[in-house]
Amino acid sequence: MVISRAQKEHLVTALTWPENEAEFAFWFGDKIVYGSSADTIWQQIQADSRDTFVFTDETGQLGFGQCYEREANARHIACLIVAPQARGQGVGRRFVTDLMNHALSISGVNRITLNVYPNNAPARKLYLSLGFNEVGENRGMVAMRYDHAQDN
């Protein structure tokens, strides 16, 4: 499995994965309007200026997500989605681990943040197992943080 820079066509593919509006919001959040075009969403998530990634293997695209600077010495993981056929097989763990490794390879970065819906128990369990801590609430979501210094 390989992580690389995403192009708009990778977003187009990822947008086919949610089966309905509720599932779409679960993966992309409530700021992105269900049914919007890939061009509109690409602009809304600022994909041209934020680090945006695709996760692939020999079968094709398995994931899409972002890991961008939101505050000094930190990176924020957002818009993370895994292909339906790849869920429950450790792909999300590998993708998040690769995003974390990317973030921590950047000079000065020592913290990674993300937000997850309270009812997304599998994702919360995954993030906790990777060393994230639940640190509060952000617009109805659980705010989570990984502090790299804790591992040193």
ZADO-1210 file (C-alpha; in nm, 4 decimals, padded with zeros to 6 digits):
<atoms>
<atom x="00.0000" y="00.0000" z="00.0000" code="MET" pos="1"/>
<atom x="00.1268" y="00.3428" z="-00.0976" code="VAL" pos="2"/>
<atom x="00.0385" y="00.6951" z="00.0078" code="ILE" pos="3"/>
<atom x="00.0781" y="00.9693" z="-00.2531" code="SER" pos="4"/>
<atom x="-00.0530" y="01.3141" z="-00.3418" code="ARG" pos="5"/>
<atom x="-00.4158" y="01.3077" z="-00.4471" code="ALA" pos="6"/>
<atom x="-00.5534" y="01.4532" z="-00.7656" code="GLN" pos="7"/>
<atom x="-00.9128" y="01.5601" z="-00.8238" code="LYS" pos="8"/>
<atom x="-00.9950" y="01.2244" z="-00.9874" code="GLU" pos="9"/>
<atom x="-00.9144" y="01.0552" z="-00.6553" code="HIS" pos="10"/>
<atom x="-01.1774" y="01.2717" z="-00.4870" code="LEU" pos="11"/>
<atom x="-01.4225" y="01.1814" z="-00.7647" code="VAL" pos="12"/>
<atom x="-01.3693" y="00.8128" z="-00.6785" code="THR" pos="13"/>
<atom x="-01.3975" y="00.8721" z="-00.3013" code="ALA" pos="14"/>
<atom x="-01.7265" y="01.0560" z="-00.3532" code="LEU" pos="15"/>
<atom x="-01.8785" y="00.7352" z="-00.4923" code="THR" pos="16"/>
<atom x="-01.8168" y="00.5459" z="-00.1670" code="TRP" pos="17"/>
<atom x="-02.0821" y="00.6965" z="00.0677" code="PRO" pos="18"/>
<atom x="-02.4202" y="00.5396" z="-00.0055" code="GLU" pos="19"/>
<atom x="-02.6352" y="00.8252" z="00.1227" code="ASN" pos="20"/>
<atom x="-02.6330" y="01.1727" z="00.2758" code="GLU" pos="21"/>
<atom x="-02.5882" y="01.0484" z="00.6326" code="ALA" pos="22"/>
<atom x="-02.2904" y="00.8324" z="00.5385" code="GLU" pos="23"/>
<atom x="-02.1455" y="01.1197" z="00.3352" code="PHE" pos="24"/>
<atom x="-02.1644" y="01.3499" z="00.6403" code="ALA" pos="25"/>
<atom x="-02.0086" y="01.0761" z="00.8550" code="PHE" pos="26"/>
<atom x="-01.6978" y="01.0776" z="00.6340" code="TRP" pos="27"/>
<atom x="-01.6779" y="01.4347" z="00.5031" code="PHE" pos="28"/>
<atom x="-01.8352" y="01.6293" z="00.7893" code="GLY" pos="29"/>
<atom x="-02.1230" y="01.8727" z="00.7983" code="ASP" pos="30"/>
<atom x="-01.9513" y="02.1616" z="00.6178" code="LYS" pos="31"/>
<atom x="-01.9487" y="01.9832" z="00.2815" code="ILE" pos="32"/>
<atom x="-02.2879" y="01.9724" z="00.1097" code="VAL" pos="33"/>
<atom x="-02.4005" y="01.6280" z="-00.0055" code="TYR" pos="34"/>
<atom x="-02.4417" y="01.6177" z="-00.3820" code="GLY" pos="35"/>
<atom x="-02.1904" y="01.8962" z="-00.4468" code="SER" pos="36"/>
<atom x="-01.9650" y="01.8514" z="-00.7466" code="SER" pos="37"/>
<atom x="-01.6094" y="01.7251" z="-00.7050" code="ALA" pos="38"/>
<atom x="-01.4870" y="02.0664" z="-00.8248" code="ASP" pos="39"/>
<atom x="-01.6832" y="02.2420" z="-00.5510" code="THR" pos="40"/>
<atom x="-01.5712" y="02.0009" z="-00.2794" code="ILE" pos="41"/>
<atom x="-01.2077" y="02.0169" z="-00.3999" code="TRP" pos="42"/>
<atom x="-01.2267" y="02.3960" z="-00.3518" code="GLN" pos="43"/>
<atom x="-01.4075" y="02.3698" z="-00.0165" code="GLN" pos="44"/>
<atom x="-01.1456" y="02.1357" z="00.1292" code="ILE" pos="45"/>
<atom x="-00.8739" y="02.3605" z="-00.0188" code="GLN" pos="46"/>
<atom x="-00.7078" y="02.0578" z="-00.1753" code="ALA" pos="47"/>
<atom x="-00.4770" y="02.2662" z="-00.3940" code="ASP" pos="48"/>
<atom x="-00.3183" y="02.4316" z="-00.0894" code="SER" pos="49"/>
<atom x="-00.3564" y="02.1578" z="00.1749" code="ARG" pos="50"/>
<atom x="-00.1699" y="01.8280" z="00.1749" code="ASP" pos="51"/>
<atom x="-00.4240" y="01.5888" z="00.0260" code="THR" pos="52"/>
<atom x="-00.3479" y="01.2188" z="-00.0147" code="PHE" pos="53"/>
<atom x="-00.4665" y="00.9017" z="-00.1811" code="VAL" pos="54"/>
<atom x="-00.3939" y="00.5525" z="-00.0483" code="PHE" pos="55"/>
<atom x="-00.3590" y="00.2796" z="-00.3099" code="THR" pos="56"/>
<atom x="-00.2483" y="-00.0777" z="-00.3670" code="ASP" pos="57"/>
<atom x="-00.2335" y="-00.2977" z="-00.6749" code="GLU" pos="58"/>
<atom x="-00.6156" y="-00.3176" z="-00.6807" code="THR" pos="59"/>
<atom x="-00.6620" y="00.0603" z="-00.6937" code="GLY" pos="60"/>
<atom x="-00.7688" y="00.3395" z="-00.4626" code="GLN" pos="61"/>
<atom x="-00.8323" y="00.2415" z="-00.1005" code="LEU" pos="62"/>
<atom x="-00.8471" y="00.5760" z="00.0774" code="GLY" pos="63"/>
<atom x="-00.8547" y="00.9536" z="00.0536" code="PHE" pos="64"/>
<atom x="-00.7690" y="01.2110" z="00.3172" code="GLY" pos="65"/>
<atom x="-00.5870" y="01.5243" z="00.4211" code="GLN" pos="66"/>
<atom x="-00.3065" y="01.6008" z="00.6645" code="CYS" pos="67"/>
<atom x="-00.2400" y="01.9725" z="00.6659" code="TYR" pos="68"/>
<atom x="-00.1048" y="02.2540" z="00.8790" code="GLU" pos="69"/>
<atom x="-00.3769" y="02.4040" z="01.0938" code="ARG" pos="70"/>
<atom x="-00.1584" y="02.5509" z="01.3668" code="GLU" pos="71"/>
<atom x="00.2143" y="02.5897" z="01.4253" code="ALA" pos="72"/>
<atom x="00.4059" y="02.2651" z="01.4899" code="ASN" pos="73"/>
<atom x="00.0949" y="02.0561" z="01.4240" code="ALA" pos="74"/>
<atom x="-00.0892" y="01.8814" z="01.1434" code="ARG" pos="75"/>
<atom x="-00.4607" y="01.8075" z="01.1211" code="HIS" pos="76"/>
<atom x="-00.6059" y="01.4913" z="00.9651" code="ILE" pos="77"/>
<atom x="-00.9390" y="01.5509" z="00.7902" code="ALA" pos="78"/>
<atom x="-01.1712" y="01.4220" z="00.5162" code="CYS" pos="79"/>
<atom x="-01.0463" y="01.0697" z="00.5777" code="LEU" pos="80"/>
<atom x="-01.2420" y="00.7980" z="00.3993" code="ILE" pos="81"/>
<atom x="-01.1648" y="00.4327" z="00.3251" code="VAL" pos="82"/>
<atom x="-01.3163" y="00.2400" z="00.0339" code="ALA" pos="83"/>
<atom x="-01.6079" y="00.0211" z="00.1448" code="PRO" pos="84"/>
<atom x="-01.4437" y="-00.3003" z="00.0208" code="GLN" pos="85"/>
<atom x="-01.1292" y="-00.2217" z="00.2240" code="ALA" pos="86"/>
<atom x="-01.2950" y="-00.1474" z="00.5591" code="ARG" pos="87"/>
<atom x="-01.2320" y="-00.3782" z="00.8512" code="GLY" pos="88"/>
<atom x="-00.9066" y="-00.5078" z="00.7021" code="GLN" pos="89"/>
<atom x="-00.6508" y="-00.2779" z="00.8641" code="GLY" pos="90"/>
<atom x="-00.6369" y="-00.0382" z="00.5694" code="VAL" pos="91"/>
<atom x="-00.7535" y="00.2572" z="00.7790" code="GLY" pos="92"/>
<atom x="-00.4843" y="00.1829" z="01.0376" code="ARG" pos="93"/>
<atom x="-00.2152" y="00.1738" z="00.7674" code="ARG" pos="94"/>
<atom x="-00.3453" y="00.4918" z="00.6041" code="PHE" pos="95"/>
<atom x="-00.3631" y="00.6866" z="00.9325" code="VAL" pos="96"/>
<atom x="-00.0197" y="00.5569" z="01.0334" code="THR" pos="97"/>
<atom x="00.1232" y="00.6740" z="00.7006" code="ASP" pos="98"/>
<atom x="-00.0427" y="01.0154" z="00.7433" code="LEU" pos="99"/>
<atom x="00.1025" y="01.0389" z="01.0947" code="MET" pos="100"/>
<atom x="00.4485" y="00.9430" z="00.9683" code="ASN" pos="101"/>
<atom x="00.4197" y="01.2070" z="00.6963" code="HIS" pos="102"/>
<atom x="00.3200" y="01.4719" z="00.9498" code="ALA" pos="103"/>
<atom x="00.5960" y="01.3830" z="01.1952" code="LEU" pos="104"/>
<atom x="00.8583" y="01.3844" z="00.9188" code="SER" pos="105"/>
<atom x="00.8039" y="01.7603" z="00.8835" code="ILE" pos="106"/>
<atom x="01.0547" y="01.9614" z="01.0834" code="SER" pos="107"/>
<atom x="00.9035" y="02.1009" z="01.4031" code="GLY" pos="108"/>
<atom x="00.5781" y="01.9035" z="01.3905" code="VAL" pos="109"/>
<atom x="00.5134" y="01.7330" z="01.7228" code="ASN" pos="110"/>
<atom x="00.1315" y="01.7186" z="01.7395" code="ARG" pos="111"/>
<atom x="-00.1435" y="01.5773" z="01.5215" code="ILE" pos="112"/>
<atom x="-00.5111" y="01.6619" z="01.5652" code="THR" pos="113"/>
<atom x="-00.8354" y="01.5317" z="01.4211" code="LEU" pos="114"/>
<atom x="-01.2073" y="01.5358" z="01.4884" code="ASN" pos="115"/>
<atom x="-01.4338" y="01.2314" z="01.4848" code="VAL" pos="116"/>
<atom x="-01.8050" y="01.1875" z="01.5350" code="TYR" pos="117"/>
<atom x="-01.8918" y="01.0527" z="01.8825" code="PRO" pos="118"/>
<atom x="-02.0865" y="00.7623" z="01.7318" code="ASN" pos="119"/>
<atom x="-01.7942" y="00.6500" z="01.5123" code="ASN" pos="120"/>
<atom x="-01.6744" y="00.3918" z="01.7631" code="ALA" pos="121"/>
<atom x="-01.4437" y="00.2011" z="01.5242" code="PRO" pos="122"/>
<atom x="-01.2546" y="00.5188" z="01.4298" code="ALA" pos="123"/>
<atom x="-01.2295" y="00.6365" z="01.7904" code="ARG" pos="124"/>
<atom x="-01.0936" y="00.2965" z="01.8939" code="LYS" pos="125"/>
<atom x="-00.8411" y="00.3075" z="01.6084" code="LEU" pos="126"/>
<atom x="-00.7198" y="00.6579" z="01.6959" code="TYR" pos="127"/>
<atom x="-00.6892" y="00.5726" z="02.0656" code="LEU" pos="128"/>
<atom x="-00.4874" y="00.2616" z="01.9778" code="SER" pos="129"/>
<atom x="-00.2505" y="00.4798" z="01.7726" code="LEU" pos="130"/>
<atom x="-00.1819" y="00.7073" z="02.0699" code="GLY" pos="131"/>
<atom x="-00.4398" y="00.9816" z="02.0198" code="PHE" pos="132"/>
<atom x="-00.6200" y="01.1190" z="02.3250" code="ASN" pos="133"/>
<atom x="-00.9709" y="01.2611" z="02.3395" code="GLU" pos="134"/>
<atom x="-00.9201" y="01.6236" z="02.4392" code="VAL" pos="135"/>
<atom x="-01.2629" y="01.7815" z="02.4142" code="GLY" pos="136"/>
<atom x="-01.5439" y="01.8658" z="02.1788" code="GLU" pos="137"/>
<atom x="-01.5379" y="02.0589" z="01.8517" code="ASN" pos="138"/>
<atom x="-01.8693" y="02.1421" z="01.6773" code="ARG" pos="139"/>
<atom x="-02.0347" y="01.8238" z="01.8044" code="GLY" pos="140"/>
<atom x="-01.7347" y="01.6080" z="01.7280" code="MET" pos="141"/>
<atom x="-01.4748" y="01.4531" z="01.9574" code="VAL" pos="142"/>
<atom x="-01.1487" y="01.6463" z="01.9298" code="ALA" pos="143"/>
<atom x="-00.8468" y="01.4164" z="01.9437" code="MET" pos="144"/>
<atom x="-00.4760" y="01.4894" z="01.9700" code="ARG" pos="145"/>
<atom x="-00.1547" y="01.2930" z="01.9338" code="TYR" pos="146"/>
<atom x="00.1493" y="01.4435" z="02.1065" code="ASP" pos="147"/>
<atom x="00.4717" y="01.3058" z="01.9612" code="HIS" pos="148"/>
<atom x="00.6703" y="01.4087" z="02.2692" code="ALA" pos="149"/>
<atom x="00.4875" y="01.1394" z="02.4695" code="GLN" pos="150"/>
<atom x="00.6740" y="00.8714" z="02.2702" code="ASP" pos="151"/>
<atom x="01.0220" y="01.0214" z="02.3131" code="ASN" pos="152"/>
</atoms>
